[in-house]
Amino acid sequence: MTPSPPRSMSRRLLAFATTLITLYLVLLTGQRALEAYRVQQEVNGMRQEIETLRARNIALQNELSSGRLDEEMERIARQELGLARPGDKPIVLVWPDRSSSTSPVLPPFPQDVEPNWMRWLRLFLDVDGDVR
């Protein structure tokens, strides 16, 4: 008896299909593993951020409970905002401005100068005299 060609062909087809399915499963598994790795990296980043925020929260709670916050608020109010407590008598020091001694003194503005609207009126309407 001679080997039948369809049987050999079906084995090759079965081997090829099995190879394709195996390759597909390997790629699918690799893709899932890569996705799981990315998700794990995100989770680790979030955990680290949570730890940072917890540490900051604890530091802020300690600052609130220690009374340092009140001292800091008072310093800001007094130094940066220029505020005073009731009953305080603030002293404001005014230093002479060095630029004023070197700048030329301008003569006072003459009060008898005719206003601009009067000049325009005389220019366009040829009005002489006082129009007040």
Backbone as a ProteinNet text record, in pm:
[ID]
protein_1_A
[PRIMARY]
MTPSPPRSMSRRLLAFATTLITLYLVLLTGQRALEAYRVQQEVNGMRQEIETLRARNIALQNELSSGRLDEEMERIARQELGLARPGDKPIVLVWPDRSSSTSPVLPPFPQDVEPNWMRWLRLFLDVDGDVR
[TERTIARY]
80.3	0	85.4	36.5	108	43.7	125.7	68.2	-20.8	-131.8	-226.5	-187.4	-190.4	-150.7	-244.2	-373.8	-457.9	-421.9	-376.5	-343.9	-220.9	-122.1	-1.2	-34.7	-123.2	-164.1	-241.9	-324.6	-402.1	-311.3	-204.2	-110.6	-35.8	3.8	73	-19.8	-142.7	-240.3	-265.2	-273.8	-292.9	-171.4	-52.2	71.3	77.9	41.4	42.8	-59.5	-179.1	-282.7	-240.8	-180.8	-133.6	-24.5	64.2	171.3	112.3	13.5	-50.3	-120.7	-191.9	-263.5	-164	-55.8	46.9	110.1	142.4	200.5	104.1	-22.2	-124	-132.7	-132.3	-140.4	-17	101	224	218.2	175.6	163.9	59.5	-52	-157.3	-108	-36.5	18.7	122.3	206.7	306	240.1	134.6	62.8	-0.7	-59.5	-120.6	-13.5	101.3	209.8	260.3	273.1	317.4	215.4	90.1	-16	-16.1	3.8	9.6	129.8	242.8	361.8	334.7	271.2	238.6	144	44.3	-50.4	21.7	112	187.7	275.1	333.1	413.6	325.6	206.5	113	74.8	47.7	10.3	124.4	247.5	362.5	378.3	356.9	364.1	257.2	136.9	27.7	55.6	110.1	143.7	248.4	345.6	449.4	390.1	301.1	234.4	149.8	81.5	-0.5	88.5	202.9	295.1	346.2	376.2	420.8	311.8	188.6	77.4	48.5	63	43.5	146.9	271.7	378	350.4	305	272.6	154.5	55.9	-60.5	-18.5	67.8	114.9	192.2	274.8	351.5	258.1	154.3	58.8	-20.6	-58	-129.2	-41.8	86.2	177.9	194.3	200.1	213.7	91	-26.3	-149.6	-154.3	-115	-126.8	-17.3	93.8	204.9	192	104.7	93	188.9	269.2	361.4	284.8	170	87.6	44.5	8.6	-32.5	82.5	200.7	317	347.6	335.8	362.4	259.3	133.1	28.1	52.2	93.9	119.9	238.9	341.6	457.3	418.8	339.8	297.3	210.9	119	29.6	108.6	207.3	282.7	384.3	464.2	574.9	534.3	453.9	423.7	299	201.4	77.7	72.4	165.6	171	56.8	2.1	-107.8	-54.5	-138.3	-100	-214.4	-180.3	-281.8	-354.2	-477.4	-544.6	-462.9	-442.6	-363.4	-218.9	-170.5	-33.7	-25.5	88.4	111.9	223.6	185.1	287.8	366.1	491.6	579	619.2	597.2	631.9	751.9	861.5	981.7	982.2	1001.6	1006.9	1148.6	1214.8	1351.9	1352	1446.9	1453.7	1489.7	1425.4	1446.8	1569.5	1668.8	1792.3	1770.2	1676.4	1653.5	1593.4	1522.3	1461.4	1566.7	1678.4	1780.8	1859.9	1865.6	1941.6	1853.4	1722.8	1635.1	1612.6	1599.4	1578.8	1440.5	1433.3	1306.8	1234.5	1113.1	1034.3	961.3	947.8	873.3	726.2	655.8	514	437.3	329.7	247.9	174.7	189.8	122.8	-28.9	-98.8	-243.4	-316.3	-251.5	-320.1	-308	-260.2	-248.4	-388	-410.8	-540.7	-562.5	-681.6	-707.3	-705.6	-678.1	-667.6	-797.8	-911.5	-1037.6	-1059.9	-1007.4	-1021.7	-934.2	-816.3	-727.8	-791.4	-848.4	-912.2	-1031.4	-1106.9	-1222.2	-1178.3	-1073.4	-1023.6	-967.2	-902.4	-842.4	-947.6	-1052.1	-1150.7	-1262.9	-1298.9	-1409.5	-1364.4	-1235	-1177	-1242	-1250.8	-1311.6	-1199.4	-1210.8	-1112.2	-1177.1	-1097.4	-1150.6	-1181.9	-1246	-1275.7	-1411.9	-1420.7	-1548.2	-1580.6	-1600.3	-1627.4	-1763.3
-117	0	124.5	217.8	345.4	447.6	532.1	632.7	728	756.7	844.5	990.3	1069.7	1210.3	1293.3	1268.5	1354	1345.6	1228.7	1214.3	1298.8	1301.7	1380.5	1529.7	1562.4	1702.6	1748.7	1664.6	1702.8	1718.6	1637.5	1652.4	1786.4	1821.1	1948.7	2065.3	2055	2160.5	2171.1	2058	2056.8	2116.4	2084.4	2137.9	2288.9	2334.9	2478.8	2553.1	2497.5	2560.8	2563.3	2456.3	2451.6	2555.4	2572.4	2672.7	2813.2	2841	2972.6	3000.2	2903.2	2921	2942.7	2867.2	2882.3	3020.3	3064	3197.9	3306.5	3292.7	3388.8	3393.7	3276.3	3270.4	3330.9	3309.3	3368.2	3520.5	3571.7	3717.3	3776.3	3708	3755.4	3758.4	3654.8	3649.7	3760.3	3782.9	3890.2	4027.2	4048.4	4175.7	4196.6	4092.6	4101.5	4127.3	4063.8	4084.5	4228.4	4281.5	4419.8	4517.6	4491	4575	4567.5	4448.9	4432.1	4506.3	4505.9	4577.9	4728.8	4781	4925.2	4963	4881.2	4908.3	4903.4	4808.6	4798.2	4921.6	4974	5096.2	5215.1	5224.9	5331.2	5318.3	5196.1	5172.4	5214.2	5178.7	5217.7	5369.3	5436.1	5582	5645.7	5592.1	5643.8	5620.1	5504	5475.8	5574.2	5602.4	5697.1	5837	5877	6007.3	6012.6	5903	5897.4	5912.5	5847.3	5858.8	6002.1	6066.5	6205.9	6295.3	6274.6	6355.4	6328.6	6204.2	6173.2	6244.2	6243.2	6311	6460.7	6518.5	6661.7	6690.5	6602.7	6617.7	6614.3	6520.4	6510.7	6636.3	6686.3	6807.6	6926.8	6937.8	7048.3	7035	6912.8	6892.3	6928.6	6892.1	6928.3	7079.5	7144.6	7290.2	7356.8	7303.6	7359	7341.7	7225.3	7198.4	7265.8	7301.4	7354.9	7503.4	7573.7	7716.7	7796.7	7730.7	7799.3	7875.9	7823.7	7888.7	8027.5	8039.7	8170.1	8269.9	8225	8312.6	8354.4	8260.4	8290.5	8388.5	8369.2	8461.5	8601.1	8609.9	8740.6	8807.9	8730.6	8787	8841.3	8764.5	8809.1	8933.2	8934.4	9049.6	9174.4	9161.2	9278.7	9324.7	9231.9	9270.8	9292.6	9202.8	9210.2	9293.2	9291	9365	9497.2	9518.8	9645	9664.3	9555.8	9565.7	9574	9624.4	9634.1	9581.5	9537.7	9491.5	9611	9590.2	9699.9	9739.6	9869.7	9918.7	9943.8	9886.3	9912.5	10053.1	10114.3	10246.5	10231.6	10210.8	10188.9	10316.8	10300.2	10410.5	10390	10492.8	10486	10576.7	10518.2	10595.3	10638.2	10766	10817.9	10867.9	10804.9	10842	10944.5	11038.2	11135.1	11063.7	11103.5	11041.1	11104.8	11026	11079.3	11131.2	11074.3	11118.1	11258.1	11300.8	11433.5	11543	11516.4	11619.1	11638	11537.7	11550.3	11591.1	11582.8	11619.1	11769.7	11828.4	11973.5	12010.1	12124.5	12172	12246	12204.6	12267.2	12388.2	12492.4	12609.4	12573.3	12641.4	12612.1	12644.8	12570.4	12589.1	12723.1	12808.4	12939.1	12922.2	12993.9	12981.9	13067.5	13169.7	13257.6	13211.1	13089.3	13037.3	13004.8	13041.6	13020.2	12870.1	12816.3	12673.5	12639.2	12512.2	12467.9	12484.1	12459.8	12470.6	12613.3	12711.9	12851.9	12879.9	12823.5	12841.3	12783.1	12660.8	12597.9	12682	12737.4	12819.1	12942.1	13007.3	13124.7	13084.5	12969.2	12926.2	12897.3	12822.1	12780.3	12882.8	12957.2	13050.7	13196	13213.9	13347.9	13443.2	13396.2	13475.9	13544.4	13677.6	13751.2	13791.7	13798.8	13845.7	13732.4	13768.5	13674.8	13613	13478.8	13410.4	13329.5	13393	13318.4	13342.6
0	0	0	-66.4	-77.1	17	76.6	168.2	91.6	151	82.8	106	0.7	10.8	98.9	107.6	191.2	338.3	383	523.5	558.6	474.4	493.6	488.9	400.5	386	508.7	563.9	681.6	803.8	810.3	921.4	910.5	790.4	769.8	802.9	759.6	787.8	938.4	1005.1	1149.6	1221.4	1176.1	1235.4	1213.4	1095.4	1064.3	1150.4	1163.5	1245.5	1392.1	1438.2	1576.6	1599.1	1503.2	1512.7	1518	1433.2	1432.7	1565.1	1615.2	1741.8	1856.2	1856.4	1960.2	1952.8	1831.9	1813.3	1860	1828.4	1871.4	2023.8	2087.3	2233.1	2299	2239.3	2293.4	2282.9	2167.4	2149.8	2243.7	2259.1	2348.2	2493.2	2532.8	2668	2688	2590.6	2600	2609.8	2533.7	2537.7	2674.9	2728.8	2862.3	2969.2	2954.9	3051.7	3045.3	2925	2908.2	2967.7	2944.8	3001.1	3154.4	3207.2	3353.3	3410.5	3340.9	3385.6	3389.8	3286.4	3281.7	3395.7	3418.9	3527.2	3661.9	3678.5	3803.3	3824.3	3718.4	3728.9	3769.4	3713.4	3752.6	3899.8	3942.4	4082.6	4174.4	4139.8	4221.7	4226.8	4114.3	4111.8	4199.1	4193.7	4276.7	4424.7	4457.8	4598.4	4649.9	4565.9	4605.2	4624.3	4535.1	4547.9	4674.6	4706.4	4828.5	4951.7	4952.6	5065.8	5080.5	4969.3	4973.2	5029.6	4984.6	5033.3	5180.5	5223.7	5365.8	5451.3	5405.7	5481.1	5488.2	5377.7	5376	5468.7	5469.7	5556.2	5702.6	5738	5877.2	5915.8	5824.3	5853.7	5874.6	5793.6	5809	5939.4	5975.8	6102.2	6221.3	6214.3	6322	6331.3	6216.6	6214.5	6274.4	6243.5	6299.9	6451.1	6498.3	6640.9	6722.2	6662.4	6739.5	6769.5	6705.3	6728.5	6641.8	6566	6475.9	6369.7	6336.8	6235.2	6282.2	6410.9	6462.4	6457.1	6493.1	6488.2	6345.1	6254.1	6113	6058.3	6095.2	6049.7	6104.7	6230.2	6289.6	6221.7	6191	6122.1	5984.7	5911.3	5778.3	5790.6	5886.5	5903.5	5938.9	6024.4	6068	5964	5912.1	5826.1	5681.2	5627.3	5485.3	5456.1	5546.5	5522.4	5597.3	5689.2	5761.8	5860.2	5912.8	6007.6	6150.5	6242.2	6383.7	6468.8	6589.7	6683.3	6743	6790.4	6860.1	6983.2	6998.8	7110.8	7073.7	6964.1	6919.7	6862.5	6876.2	6818.3	6715.6	6589.7	6487.9	6460.2	6431.9	6395.8	6251.1	6170.8	6029.9	6008.2	5966	5939.8	5794.1	5771.9	5635.8	5612.9	5521.9	5491.4	5379.8	5383.9	5274.1	5144.7	5041.4	4911.2	4847.6	4815	4757.3	4616.5	4545.6	4408	4404.2	4509.9	4508.3	4521.8	4588.9	4604.8	4475.7	4390.3	4266	4149.5	4163.1	4052.1	4052.9	3934.6	3928.4	3981.1	4042.4	4095.4	3984.2	3957.5	3852.2	3908.7	3827.6	3875.7	3889.2	3976.1	3992.4	3864.9	3845.1	3725.7	3736.1	3635.2	3642.2	3636.6	3723.7	3734	3631.5	3577.1	3483.8	3339	3316.4	3181	3128.8	3006.8	2942.8	2918.8	2949.4	2927.7	2778.7	2752.1	2612.5	2535.9	2600.4	2528.4	2480.5	2556.6	2516.1	2394.4	2391.4	2275.3	2150.2	2165.2	2049.9	2001.6	2093.6	2058.5	1978.8	2025.9	1952.9	1818.1	1811.1	1685.5	1579.7	1617	1516.3	1492.7	1592.7	1577.3	1564.2	1572.4	1561.2	1660	1783.6	1890.4	1966.1	1980.7	2059.4	2189	2290.6	2416	2511.9	2618.5	2725.8	2706.5	2698.2	2677.1	2802.5	2911.6	3035.3	3083.2
[MASK]
++++++++++++++++++++++++++++++++++++++++++++++++++++++++++++++++++++++++++++++++++++++++++++++++++++++++++++++++++++++++++++++++++++

